[in-house]
Amino acid sequence: MLSLPFLLLLPTYILILLLPFPFPTSSSSPFPNSSFHLHPLPDPDSVVLEVQRKLDSSRRRVLSSSSCFTGNPIDDCWRCSSSDWHTDRQRLADCAIGFGRGAVGGKGGPIYVVTSSADADPVSPVPGTLRHAAIQEGPLWIVFSSSMTIRLSEELLVNSFKTLDGRGADVHIAGGACITLQYVSHVIIHNIHIHGCRPAGNANVRASPTHSGWRTKSDGDGVSLYGARDVWVDHCSISECADGLVDAIMGSTGITISNNYFSNHDDVMLMGHSDDYLPDSGMQVTIAFNRFGEGLVQRMPRCRRGYFHIVNNDYTYWEMYAIGGSANPTINSQGNRYTAPSDPNAKEVTKRVDAQEGDWDGWNWRSEGDVMVNGAFFVPSGDGLGVKYGKASSVDPKSASLVDQITQNAGVIGGPRDNGDGDGNSGVNYGGVTTAGGGDGGSKGGGVGFGYLGMVFASGAELPPSHCYSSLLLAITLVIALFSLCVHPS
């Protein structure tokens, strides 16, 4: 029989159990069906097949449905759904394809409205700033109250389960440090101009509400992935950075880079840390529906190890080469348009870096359904010379007009795709973020209510912390067990 003092203290024990325990945390996915993987997918060709199925489905809808559909499965998913994106922003998280398709970003979390472009203190960021939003724990969908240019004083260290959603505003991260994803997962970066990125560092920078630390000098990448996974970069316009536009190293994997517009840069994308860094063998990247524009030189991408599916991109310019690699990466190029420069010595799409033909002739590089323009040519090797590639070899040659259609809205939608100095995009006419409800405190009832530190909850009320349900269930279970001991003592 349990003692009377214990029974008298039982309510206190229950209250302790109901205190907010930190689960789920940002290091464990709150979405059991997401591809939160530590290791590469064992069958990358199945992911390629899935991309092809979605492309075929979107093309069929173009022929049989309304004018909304473009044949681009990502855009058709969120722009042509039954709900309006203004009121259903988080539908975007269901629309990724390829190896980054499991990136849920801030899905399921509250919406945080960035109201200030300031970034004066990278250790103690002010509420309402992008840095304050990006470092928070748990899922968060980050939007912008108005158009703004954010000049970051130091790298923006984005925490796990975050979406940076620039729809509804003309948002530029420019002229300073830019975005770093280091040992985080489930990040979506959508519809943001990123340009003029410069090295920063040798300073303390906050990475989470509970941790800040010393950062050495950064490279000046537009978006830097360092040991990151489940990442999706979509509909961004990226140009003129000190190092790479999008670089992924140190075992990063589960990545999709789609619908972006790249321009005016030398080393566009580096995928892989070094030839002898074995963890990059598990890197898996989808590069889809991007437009590689004016002023580019090389590395679109430059790959080390890993598996790279390059599908339905429009390569309009390069000075040295388009796709390069070393250390035996697998490159699966399907349905792209490669337009070679006028230089007769730069017609080749591909480049094996620091390797002799006897070393690279077994590397699996293939071209299928690609359109070669102005003398462009792709040098295949390994299984790419034959028909082996099996399940992943089912793309028919596509016309150049189809590439035009799929990439017509590449870059930031609703504004100049090349960061302000070129022709504007056709696409969604954004009218700014529209929110109803009060400006401070949660709005109860209908509409949209502002919550803590600018967060907006679609229901108009603050969402209860998910950990409370788990704590309550644990407490109830314990009470039942104790009651059974009291009634039926051993």
Secondary structure, 3 states (H helix, E strand, C coil): CCCHHHHHHHHHHHHHHCCCCCCCCCCCCCCCCCCCCCCCCCCHHHHHHHHHHHHHHHHHHHHHCCCCCCCCHHHHHHHCCCCCCCCCHHHHHHCCCHHHCCCCCCCCCCEEEECECCCCCCCCCCCCEHHHHHCCCCCEEEEECCCEEECECCCEECCCCEEEECCCCCEEEECCECEEEECCEEEEEECCEEECCCCCCCEEEEEECCEEEEECCCCCCCEEEECCEEEEEECCEEECCCCCCEEEECCCEEEEEECCEEECEEECEEECCCCCCHHHHHCEEEEECCEECCCEEECCCEEECCEEEEECCEECCCCCCCEEEECCCEEEEECCEEECCCCHHHCECEEECCCCHHHHCCCCEEEECCEEECCCECCCEHHHHCCCCHHHCCCCCCCHHHHHHHCCCCCCCCCECCCCCCCECCCCCCCCCCCCCCCCCCCCCCCCEECHHHEEECCCCCCCCHHHHHHHHHHHHHHHHHHHHHHCCC
